[in-house]
Amino acid sequence: MKAPFRTMAAIAVTAAASCAPTPKAFAQAAASVVGSWSLVSATEVKSGNEAELLGPHPQGQLIFGSDGRYVLVVLRADLPKFASGNRQLGTVEENEKIMRGNVAHFGTYTVDLAAQAIVFHIQKSTFPNWDADVQRRPFTLDGDRLTYITPGAFGYGSAKVVWQRMK
């Protein structure tokens, strides 16, 4: 009588362990986005029209780690240099242009395959209103091109952000 009980207990433990989430299982579920991405474009979508959000030819990188962590940095291509050579001594105009010309945040992410959405769990951002925020971004993946929509949280319409996988 004890042998069948032990067998059933072993089967139950094995089944439960196989259902537990692991980093490897996460990596397989999010494998489509894991890696390094280079910014192609970031456009504001308002009333059906698109306008470049950070000027012409913005630059950026997005890195999705297989461990569920990410880092995103997007910058205007024409950010001014500090005339003083010291970022602590920037003029009001220099600081304003630089602040308006960048977006960066980091944290953890998940991929909701059923909803085709990337879920950013933002730890910190250069836009502090996003600190500790969770944002869902519907995405499409066409080969090595990732496109997602950012909600209109900056006070403008939504943004369409396009990335190219780096090789």
C-alpha positions in Angstrom: 0.0 0.0 0.0 2.9 2.4 0.8 4.6 1.8 -2.6 1.7 3.1 -4.7 1.4 6.1 -2.4 5.1 6.9 -2.8 4.8 6.6 -6.6 1.8 8.9 -6.7 3.6 11.4 -4.4 6.6 11.3 -6.7 4.5 11.9 -9.7 2.7 14.8 -8.0 5.9 16.5 -7.0 7.4 16.0 -10.5 4.3 17.5 -12.1 4.2 20.5 -9.7 7.9 21.2 -10.3 7.5 21.1 -14.1 4.8 23.7 -13.8 6.9 26.2 -11.8 8.1 29.2 -13.8 11.8 29.3 -14.4 14.1 31.8 -16.1 14.6 29.3 -18.9 10.9 29.0 -19.5 10.6 32.8 -19.5 13.4 33.0 -22.0 11.7 30.6 -24.3 8.4 32.5 -24.1 10.1 35.8 -24.8 12.7 34.5 -27.2 11.2 36.6 -30.0 12.3 39.9 -28.4 15.4 38.9 -26.4 18.5 40.7 -27.7 19.7 44.1 -28.6 17.7 46.5 -30.8 18.6 49.7 -32.5 16.1 52.6 -32.9 14.7 53.1 -36.4 12.1 55.7 -35.6 9.9 57.2 -32.8 6.9 59.0 -34.2 4.0 60.7 -32.4 0.6 59.6 -33.7 -2.0 62.3 -33.3 -5.3 62.6 -35.2 -4.0 60.1 -37.7 -0.8 62.0 -38.5 2.7 61.0 -37.6 5.5 63.4 -36.6 9.0 62.7 -35.5 9.0 62.7 -31.7 12.7 63.4 -31.1 13.6 65.1 -34.3 15.1 63.6 -37.4 17.3 60.5 -37.1 16.9 59.8 -33.3 19.3 57.2 -31.9 18.7 54.6 -29.3 19.1 51.1 -28.0 16.8 48.7 -26.3 18.2 45.6 -24.7 15.9 42.7 -23.6 17.8 40.3 -21.4 16.9 36.6 -21.2 16.7 37.1 -17.5 13.6 39.4 -17.8 15.5 42.7 -17.4 15.6 45.5 -20.0 17.3 48.9 -20.6 16.0 51.5 -23.1 17.7 54.7 -24.1 16.5 57.1 -26.9 18.1 60.4 -27.8 17.8 63.2 -30.3 20.6 63.1 -32.8 21.3 66.8 -32.4 21.7 67.2 -28.6 23.8 70.2 -27.8 27.2 69.9 -26.1 27.7 71.8 -22.8 29.6 75.0 -23.7 31.3 74.8 -20.3 32.3 71.2 -20.8 30.7 70.4 -17.4 27.2 69.0 -17.3 26.7 70.4 -13.8 27.1 73.9 -15.2 24.7 73.6 -18.1 22.7 76.7 -19.1 18.9 76.7 -18.8 18.7 76.4 -22.6 21.2 73.5 -22.8 19.4 71.6 -20.0 16.0 72.2 -21.5 17.1 70.9 -24.9 18.8 67.8 -23.4 15.8 67.0 -21.1 13.4 67.3 -24.0 15.6 65.3 -26.2 15.9 62.0 -24.4 13.9 59.1 -22.9 15.5 56.4 -20.8 14.1 53.7 -18.5 15.0 50.3 -17.1 13.4 47.5 -15.1 11.9 44.2 -15.9 9.6 43.0 -18.6 7.3 40.2 -19.6 5.8 39.2 -22.9 2.1 38.6 -23.0 2.0 36.4 -26.1 -1.8 36.0 -26.0 -2.3 39.8 -26.1 0.8 40.3 -28.3 2.0 42.9 -25.8 5.3 43.7 -24.1 4.7 44.6 -20.4 7.4 47.0 -19.0 7.7 47.1 -15.3 9.6 50.4 -15.1 11.9 50.7 -12.2 13.3 54.2 -13.0 13.0 56.6 -15.9 14.2 60.0 -17.0 10.5 60.8 -17.0 10.0 60.3 -13.3 6.2 60.1 -13.7 6.9 56.6 -15.1 8.9 55.4 -12.0 7.4 52.2 -10.6 4.8 52.2 -13.5 3.7 49.1 -15.4 3.0 49.7 -19.1 1.6 47.4 -21.8 2.8 48.0 -25.3 1.1 46.2 -28.1 3.7 45.0 -30.5 4.3 43.4 -33.9 7.4 41.5 -35.0 8.2 41.3 -38.7 11.5 39.4 -39.1 14.1 41.5 -37.3 11.8 44.6 -37.0 10.0 45.2 -33.8 7.2 47.9 -33.6 5.3 48.8 -30.6 2.9 51.6 -29.5 3.6 53.6 -26.4 0.5 55.1 -24.7 0.2 58.9 -24.7 1.7 59.4 -21.2 3.9 62.3 -22.1 0.9 64.6 -22.8 0.8 64.0 -26.6 -0.8 61.3 -28.6 0.5 57.8 -28.6 4.0 57.0 -30.1 4.9 54.4 -32.6 8.4 53.1 -31.9 10.3 51.0 -34.4 13.4 48.9 -33.6 15.8 46.8 -35.7 17.5 43.8 -34.2 21.2 44.3 -34.0 23.4 41.6 -35.3 
